[in-house]
Amino acid sequence: MKAVDFIIKHIEEHNLNQTQAAEIAGMSRQNFWDKLNNRNPRFNTMTVIIDRFGYGLHIVRKDGKPIEFPENDFFEAASKGNLVYDAVESIVSSMGYELKISEKAE
């Protein structure tokens, strides 16, 4: 599931209105919905939104084995490169990995 679709599903499941969702994201209502409606926001924007909604983003190997590179360094490079989320997802997929959104441990 795409990150934007994941966030929209979360909003619907928690019966949040546009203003409430934008407040959680720490953005104005207009800015937040513009980013989601773009359907391909920047990676760094989506990582912030995912975090503020109480989730974490991780890289996992498609075969279930441990990843073979430092995840945080990869995320930092992707954010600095100002890449769109889907591009990062495609790069990760081409290497045999996938981006996984999961609830943060409390």
KALIN-V281873 format. One line per field, one symbol per residue. burial: + if it has 9 or more other ideal C-beta (glycine too) atoms within 8 Angstrom, else -. Layout:
BEGIN
burial: ???
END
This chain:
BEGIN
burial: --++-++++++----+-+--++-++---+-+++-++----+++++++++++++-+++-+++---------+--++--++---+++-+++-+++---+++-+-----
END
